[in-house]
Amino acid sequence: MDKLERRNYILKQRANGRSLREIGEELGVSRQRIYSIAPVRRRRKVALFIKETVELPKRTAQRRALTASVYFVRCRTAVKVGVSMDIKRRLEGLRAGCPEPVELLATFPGGRALEEWIHAKLASCRLHHEWFQACPAVDHLILELNEKGVPSIDRILGDLSTRHHVE
């Protein structure tokens, strides 16, 4: 067990209410040595440790439980194609930053690979980064994804690798 692992172990044991003496006996070191490795007498440090090791990973896991989605958003004559874990929050952010009304056109389950594949399909309509001209190609792609569904990840990655080799 390296020093960082030992420190985290000690902090976790202290957070669970174990005394320095009990932990020292288990690890075969003195209380003073444990205190020098991980000074945990202050409640604030224990509370911070609990927050970092228990509460934050729990929130991260809850966030990851939401699946990523690729979205199409129209703002006047431009369409943004992006990916987000939380579409509602992303829309709020876009509405706050866009001077024109923002309309959600479609969402599809998928992550960055699908987004990149869509960007490659709409390359001829690209205005800037993730923004594309609202053209028939965008509408056609949305209809195609609605009718046929999202392509398999193998097809997406195959199309992307072929495109990268050509360029």
N, C-alpha and C positions, 0 to 999 in steps of 0.2 A: 504494500500500500504506500503510494507516494505521499508527499507532504500535503498536497491539496486534497487528495482523497481522504486522508486522515483527518484534516481540518473539517471537511464537510461531514464526515461520519460523526465526529465529536459534536459539532453544532446540531446535527439531527438528533443525536441522543439526548443532548441538553434540551432541545425543543420538546422531546417526548417526556421530559421530567426526570431523567436519570441524573444522579449526582456525579460530580467530578471524580470522587473516590471510586464509584462503581465502574465508571468508564476507564479510569486508570488501571484498576485491577484487571479488567478485561483485556486492555491493550498492553499491560505490563509496564506502565510508566507512572511516574508520580503525578499528583494533582498539579504541582507547580509546572511540570513539563506540559501537561494538557493545557493549562491556562496560557502558557507561552505560545503553544501552537494555535489555540483557538480561544481567545479571551471572550467569554460569553456571559459574564456576570450581568451585563446591562440588558434589561428587558427589551430595549429598542433593537439591539443586535439580534436577539432571538426572534423578535417579531419580524424583522426584515428578512432573516433567513427563512422563516416559515413562508413568508410571502413569495420569496424567490424560488423556493424549492417545491412548494405545494400549490399555491394559488395561481401563479403565472403559467406553469405548465398545464394546469387544468383549463385555464382560459384559452391557451393555445390549442389544446386538444379539441375544445368545443368549437373554436374557429375553424379548425381543419375538418371537423365533421361536416361543415357546410361544403358542398362541392363547388369548385370553381365553375364559372359560367362565362361564355363569350357573349358579348352584347353588341347590338347595333343601335346607335343613337343618332337621330337626325337633329341637326341644328341649322335651320334655314335650308341652304342648298348643299350642305356638307353632311357626311355620315361618318361617325367615329366607330371604329371596330376595336373593342378592347376586351380585357379579361378581368374579372373581379371575383372575390370570394363572397362579397356582399353587394349585390346589384343595387339595392335600395340606397345604401350609403353612397355608393359610387354615383348614382344619379343625382343625389342631393349635392354632392361636390361639383358635378358638372353644371347643374342648374345655378349654383352659386357663382361659378366662374364664367358662365356664358351669358353675353348680353341679350341673346335671343332665346325664345322658348325652346326647350329641349324635349324631344319626343322619343320614347323607347319604342323601337321598331320590332325587335326580336331578341330572344336569348336562347342559347343552346348550351347544353352541358359540355364542358371541355375546358382545357387549360391553355397554356402558352403555345403548345404545338398546333392546336386547332386555330388559334388566333393567327399564328404565323402562316399557316396554310391559307387562311382566308385572305390575309394581306397579299400573299403571292398571287392568288386568283384575281384579286382586284388591283393589281399593280398598275394597269393602264389607267385607272381612275384616281390614282393617289394624288392628293393635294400636298399633304405634309405629314410625315410620320404616320400616325394612326387615323388620319382624316382623309376621307375619299370624297370625290364628287358624287352627289346623289344622281346616279345615272341608272339606266336600265340594267346594267350588269349587276349592280348591288341588289336591286329588286329581284332579279332572276336568281341570284345566289341564295337569297333568303327563302324564296319559294322552293328552290331545289332542296335546301337543307330541311325545310318543313315537310316536303313530300317524301324524300328518300331517307331522311335522318342524317345524323352526323356520320361521316365516313369513319372507318376503323382506324385505329392508331397506326396500324401497319401501312395502310394506304397513305395516310397523312405523311408519315415519316419517309415512305418511299418517294412520294411526290416531291417532298422538300429536299431529299438527298439528290434526286435527279436534277432538280432545278439548280442546286448549289454546284454540281459538277459541270453543268453546262456553262454557267457564268464565269 
